[in-house]
């Protein structure tokens, strides 16, 4: 099962995602947290500490994976007793796209986005549930500089592909989950 | 008229192509602001479906006048296309616009004016359209 949750900054996405994990996890399951942030400055370090602190007070015990890039390398390490929270797609894509000099080439960006999509699809298939957190960054027009343009285009593409694949798609606004898509059981 | 709005890279174009089944055989004009100029209805047109994509870019190009005349110009353009559509039952005018209203207020005056005029124009257009859809991640939500 795949649940996609997107929202603006401070919209409560992560909190909503953690609640979903809690609902889905049953007695013999394990909760996993795939963290994608790279520590780039003091603010980022504090932010990561705050998220870790919140998780440590959570009723669930989390196994944390630090995976700022190369998501595909861990996809086969999960099974049907694992509930995974991927937080967040935005970081993962940025880390992959800007890891080398080819971010100004669309075909290179597309290859990286496709690799992320394939990893997500496999994770969703292998696990009991995969909850993906991402960001809404699309309301300021089409950007002119090549880096932002490619980043937004690839993120938009991934959002569309993941939502199409997902069983549930949620837009978080002010801490309130707005359900945009819900697959009814056949 | 039908207005399709939503953030950048949300699949608006793809949705329109699928919904109206627009392919090479279908008689339509696809006029993209990212590639070409805007135009008003004229007598030489034989197509029944007109799509204007990148409305925010068409609007941006008309910002050389003051913003009030700009708004009036667009209201008139929407009205002319509405009249054209109403002349024949099979005609349909489709507008695709990127929502640029939810970022930080730009410091640059021209950028600010662009956002303002685009917001006003979208409101005018919504009044004149009989259908409005908002696209998010490829999913359409009908607003009108």
Interface residues (C-beta under 8 A of the other chain):
Chain A: X4 X6 X136 X138 X139 X140 X141 X142 X143 X152 X153 X155 X156 X157 X159 X160 X162 X163 X164 X169 X171 X180 X181
Chain B: X6 X7 X8 X9 X10 X11 X14 X34 X56 X98 X99 X100 X101 X102 X103 X104 X136 X137 X138 X139 X141
